[in-house]
Amino acid sequence: MAHIPLPLRGLRARLVAAFVLVAVVSALSTGALAFREARTGVLQQSQDSVIQQFRKSVDSVAPYTPATPNQGELQAAVNHVLYDNPSQGWRVMATYGSLRAWAPSADFEKLSPELRRTVATTSATVFQRVDVDGRPWLVVGTPVAYSNSDDTESSLSGMAMYLMVSQGTEEGYVKAMVSGIERATVVALALAVVLALLAASGVLRPVRALRRATRRMAEGHLDVRLAVNGSDELAELSQSFNDTAAALERSVVELRRMEARARRFAADVSHELRTPLTAMAALTDVLDENALHHDQETGEALRLISEGTTRLSGLVEDLMEISRFDAGAIKLNLDEVDLTESVRRTLASRAWQDQVETHLPGPGVLRARVDPRRLDVVLANLVGNALRHGAPPVRLTMSVRKERADVAWAVIEVTDSGPGIAEEAMPYIFERFYKAGTSRARSKSSGLGLAITAENVYLHGGRISAANLPWGGAAFTVELPLHRESSAPDHNAFAGAR
């Protein structure tokens, strides 16, 4: 399943999101609290002021209104209250029994039955907020009471006065506060984003420097170091990286020194052994020629000396070849060759034609730029390994595998019908001096043949692999890159098995 990148995967995005989230929560919570307190304060102050002023106006008109007023006296009381508050936008109504008086209009449908009932049964001033057509109104009702002669009690006269006043101005103040809070929130968000970017830059700068340094270290630049600024956690991280890099550099330098010394030792030993071994090989050739003139025990001893010298000479040659690989002193002598002809020359030079079945393209069909000598080493090692440790029939096949229109590989496969390779040995089959199985520990093989084969394949930019066949036996596969000008084989041009 394809990997979908997360939108907040980067550290910068997460820091900005965290700052913005904190700013939004802080701004909204602070704004909501401020709005609630301010709205309550504005409305409460306006409400208290209106109620107090209305009550004062009613108290001032009560002494001049008879206890049983008529319609005209009720209207006079209403007009007097409005006259005392000319610029307030009030609507006033007075009631007494079934009499009603109002000014400037009779729009008093907003008076709820509960409010009228409360005013008629109590001596307290009551109020109510109502919304009409989306506009807020304050409705106040107060009974008119008269004091008794002892001046200690008051009794309800049955007369009540009501006030309706719009609170649109106060609502405008509230909306202005909401708008101000919104603008403040936007400013807070912008400031939070700026602060987040600055904080992210401060945090990410050493992190990015650490990322660049680790990449350079992965590329082999072990001398890379970070600048340590400050004394915070990032500075400690940079210092830890520098300490780790320094320790790693010392370790790698020491390992390289030891590896170079080991390679030089192997090369020196191989070189020093080569000269006496050459002389010993010449001597054993002479002794082999005269072996028939000696008795059986002497002849067997001479044969063992000759085989040991030959084996030791081969080991020294392999060690010298490995040392050249390690020193990077190998250079390919590339040439355009016919791979089919190269395979046949390798088999013919070792008299393996009758021991190996071949399935090859026709002559001149498959050509590639390779080092002929090193290709011969690869083929000889694989075929020889199959003949020594496998079982007949041993087969060698060659084909072409195309990956794309411009990428193709020459595939050479050597198989046998032997017991195959132990599964536990498969990961180490191309390692140096590794022998698959205890039975091969004292064989003529040095354990370097497959390692040298793999190195030669890698020099050509190729690949090599080993596997066990389902029906038994081992299969070694070599893939060599073909250039565009190399010919692709015609499937009808393959020669039959020999």
N, C-alpha and C positions, 0 to 999 in steps of 0.2 A: 504494500500500500504506500502511495506517495506521501512523503512527509510534507505537511502544511505548516509553514512558519507561523508562529504566534505573533499577533500585532504588538504585544508588549514584551517581546523577547529580549530586546536590548536593554542594557542598564540605564542608558540615558532616558529612554522612553518610560521605564518604570519609575525613575526618580521624578521626572516631570509629572507623570500621572499621580504619584504620591503627593507631591507639593500641591497640585491643582485640587486633588480630592480634599486635602486638609484645608486649603483656602476656601473651597466651596462650602464645606461643612461649617467652618468657622464663620464665614460671611453670612450664610443662611441662618445659622443659629443666632448669631449676634443681631442680624437684621430682624429676625422674627421676634426676638425678645425686645429689641428697641421699638419695633412697630407696635407690639402689644402694649408696652408701657406708655408710649407716646399717644397712641389712640385712646387708651383709657384716660390718660391725663387730659387730653384735649376735650373729649366728650364729657368727662366728669366735670371739668372746670366750666364748660359752657352750660351744662345741665344745671349745676349748682347756681350759677349766676342767673340764669333765666328763672329758675324756681324762686330764688330769693327775691328777685326784682318783681316777679308776678305777685308773690305773697305780700310784698310791701305795698304794691299798688292796690291790691284787694283790701288790705287793712286800712289804707287811707280813704277808700271810697265807702267802706262799710258804715261808718258813723253817719253818713249823709243819706243812707238808703233806709227806708222804713222797714220794719220787721215784716210787713205784709205788702210788698211792693206791687205796683201795677205794671202794665206793659211799658209805659213811658219811663217809669222809674228804673225798671230793669235796663232799658236801652240807654238811659243816662249813665248808669253805672258802667255799662260796657264802653260807652264813649269816653268816660272819664279815664278808664284804664288805658285805652288806646291813646288818649291825649297825653298821658304821662309818659308813654313809650312810643313816640311817633315814628322812629326810624328802625324799629326792631323787626318789622314785617310780621307782626303778630296777627293772629285771628282769635278773637275773644267771643265767648258765648256765656250768657247768664241764664239760669233756669230757676224757676220757682213754681212748683206744682206743674201745671200744664202750660205755663207761660214760657216763651223762649224769646231771647233777644241776642242779636249777634252783630258783628261788624268785623271786617268789611264785607264778608260773604257768609253764606249759610252752609259752607262745605265742611260739615262736622260728622261725616259718615265714619271718620277714623276713630271716633270715640267708641270704645268697646263696651259691651254691657257690663263686663266685670269692673271696669274702671268706674262707670256711673254708679254701680251698686256700692262699691267701696266708698265713693265720695258721699253717698247718701246715708251711709251707716256709721261712718267714723268722722272724727274731727281733724284727721291728719291730711296733709297735702300729699297726693299721690301723683305718680308720673308713669309714662309708658313710652317706649320707642317703637315706632311703626314705620314700615316701608310702603310707600305708595308710588306706583309706576317707577320703581327703582330709585326713588329719592327718599332719604331719611327725614322723619318728622319726630318732634318731641311733643307729646300730649301731656298736659298738666291739668289736674283737677283739684279744686280746694273748696271746702264748704265755708259758708259765711256763718260765724258764730257770734253770739252777743253775750257779754258778761252780765252776771246777776248783780244785784245791789250790793251784796257783801263782797264782791270783787274777788271771790275765791274760786268760783266755778263759771263755766261758760256753757251755753246751750245752743244747739243747732237751730238755725232760723228756718231751715228748709230751702234756703237759697244757696245755689252753687255756681261757681264760675269756672269756666274751662278755657284753656289756652292751647293753641296749636301754633308751633313755630317750626319753620324748615331748618334743618341742620346741614344744608348743602354747603355752606361755607366751611363748617367743621369737616365735612366729608372731603372737601377740596384740600384742606390741610393734610388730612390722612393720605389722600392720593399723592400729594406732593412728597410726603414722607416716604411712601412706597417707591416713587420714582427715584428719590434720592438714595434709598437703600439699594435699588437696582443698579444705579450708576456706581455706587460704592463697591458693590459686588463685582461688577465688571472690572473696575480699577484694581480690586484685590486679586482677581484672577490674573489679570495682566502682570501685576507685580509678582504673583506667585510663579508664573511661567518664567519671568526674567530671573527670579531668584533660583528657580529650579535649574535653569540652563547654566547659571553661574556655578551653582553647587555641583551640577553634573560635570561641568568642565573641570572643576577642581578635583573631583573624584576620578574622572575618567582619564585625565592626563597621565597620572602615574600608571593606571591600569593599561592604557594603550602602550605606554613605554615598556611595560612589562611584557605585553603581547609581542611587540616588535623584538624585544630582546630574546624571548623564548624561541621565536621563529629563526632569528639569526643563530641562536645556539643549535637549533635543530639542523641548520644548514652547515654546521661545523665550525662556526665562529665562537670558540669557547672563551675568547678574551673579552666578550661583551660584558659591560657593567652598567648599572643604573645609577643615576644621580640621586643621592639621598638628601631630601629637603624636609626640615621639620623633625618632629618627634612623635607624630601620630602613628596610627596603625599602618597606614600606607607606607610611611617611612620605614617602619619596622619590616614590612613585607619586602620593600626594596633592598634593605640591608640583608635580610635573610636570603633573597635571591642572589645578591652579590657573594655572600659567603658560600652558598651552594655552588655557584658558578666557579668560584675560585677553587673549591675542593674538587669539583668535577674536572676542571682543567688540569689540576695537579695529578689527579688519578689517570686521566687520559694520556697526559704527557709521559707518565711513568709506564703505562701500559704500552704506548707506542715505542718507548725506548726499549722495553723488554722484548716486544715483538720484533723490532728491528735487530736487536742483538740475537734473538733466536734465529731469525732468517739468515743473518750473517753467519751465525755458527753453523747452520745446516748447509749453507752454500760453501763455507770454507771446508767443512768436513767432507762434503761431496767432492769438492775440487781436489782436496788432498788425497782422497781415496781413489780418484779416477786414474791417476798415473800408475800407482802400483797394481791396481786391478787390471789395467790394460796390459801390463807386463805379465800378470798372472794368467790372463786369458790367453795370451800368446803362448805361454809356457804350457798351459793345459791343452792347447791345440796340438802342440808337439807330443805331449804325453799321450793324448788320445790316439795319435797316429801309431804310437809304439805300444799301445795297450795290448795288442794281440801277441806281443812277444813276451809278455809277463804272465805269471801264474794267475789263477782265478782270484785269489784274495787281493793281490796287488792291482789287478785290473779293476776290481770292484772299488777299491780305494781311490784309484785314479778317476773312475767315473763319478764318484761322490764329490771329489774335489772339483772336477770340471763343472758339475751341475751347480755346486755351491758358488763357484766363481761366477758362472753365468747369471745366477740369480742375484748375487750381490752386485754385479755390474748393472743389471737392469734396475735394481733398487736405487743405486747411486744416480743413474740417469733420470729416474723418476723424481728423486729428491731435487736434483738440479733444475728439472723442469718446473717443479712446484715453487722452488725459490725464485725462479724467473717470473712466474705468475705473481707471487707476493710482492716482488720488487717493481712490478709494472713495466718490466723490460721486454715484454712480448710485443712484437709488431707483426701484423698480418701481411703476408705477401699475396694480395688478392689477384685473382686471374679469372677470366670468364671460361668456365669449364663445362663440359657435358657431364652431369651428375651420374648418368647411367654408365658412361665409360669409366668414371672414377671408381664406382662401386666394383665394376668388373676387374679393373686393375688391382684393386685391393685384394679381392678374393684370389685372383690368379697369382699374385706375388707370394701368397702364403699357401698355395695349393689347396684352397678351400672350395673350389668350384663344385666338386662332387659331394661336398658335405652340407651345402647350403642351397635351399630352394630360393629362387629369386623371382620376383614379380616387378618388373621394371618397365618404364616407358621405352619407346623405341629410341635408337641412337639419334642424337641431335634434337630431340623433342623438348627436353627439360635442361635448361642451362642456367647457371647462377654464378655470381662472383663470390668465390671462396678462396681460402688458402688451401691448395691441393694437399700439401703435406699434413696440415692439421686435420683436414677432412679424412685423410687416410688413417690418422691416429684414432679419430672418433669411430670410424667404421671397424677398424681392426680390434679395438678394445671391446666394442659391443658384441661383435660376432665371436671373437675369441672367448669372451666371458660366457656366451651362450653355449659354445661347444664344450667348454671345460666343466661348467656347473649345471648345465641343463641336460636335455635329452633330445635325440633326433625325433622328428625332423626339425631342423632350424631353418626359419624362413626370414627372408629380407624383402620387404616391399617398399615401394616408393610411389608417392602420389602427390597431388597438389590440393591444398585446402584454401579456398578464397574466403576472406572475411568481408572485404568490400571490393569495389571495382578496382581500386588502386592498391590493395593490400592482399598479398598471397603468400603462402608458406609452402616450402618443399617439405613433405612429411616422410621421414625415413623410419621404418619400424622393424625391429629385430625381435623375433619371438622364438621360443623353444617349447618343448613338450615335457619339461622336467617338473620337479616338485614345486617350483615357484619360489617366491621370496616370503619369508616369515613376516607376518603383519607387524610384529614389534620392531622388525629391522627396516621396514619401509621408510620411516622418516629420516633414517641415517645412511641410506644406501649410497649417497653421493659424498659422504664425509670422508676425510682422509684417514687412512689406516683402519677403516671399519671393515670388518669381515662378517658377513651374515651367517652366523652359525659357528659352533665350536669345532665342527668337522673341518672347517677351512682355516683354522688358526695356524696350522702348520703346513698349509698348502704352498704351492709355488707363488701364489698371488701375494703382492705386497700390500694390497688394500689401497693403492693409489690410482689404479687404472680408471675407475669410474670417476674419481675426483678430477683427474686430468681431462677425461672426456668431457665432463660438465664445464670445466674452465674453457676448453676450446670451443664448445658450443656457445657459451656466453660471449666469448670474444667476437663471434660472428653476429651477435645480436639475436641469437636463437634461444630455444627453450628445449629442455630435456625432462623427461618424466619416466617413472617406472610404475608398473602395475602388474597384478596377477590376472591371468586369463580365466574366464569362468570354467572352461573345460580343462584347466591345468596348464602350468607353464607360466613363464614370465614374459613380459613385453616391455621393451625399452623403446621410447618414441623420441625422435629428434625432429625439431621444427626449425628450419632455416628460412630467413626472410628472402623473398624473391623481389627483384626490381621489376619495374614496369616493362622493361625491354626483354625480361626473361620470358621465354615461351611457356605457355601453358600446355600440358601434354594432352594429346588427343587420346580419349579413352579407347579408341580402336587400335592405337599404336602400341599397346602394352604387349610385351613378350610373354609367352606362356611360361609356366613353371618348369623348372629344369629338374 
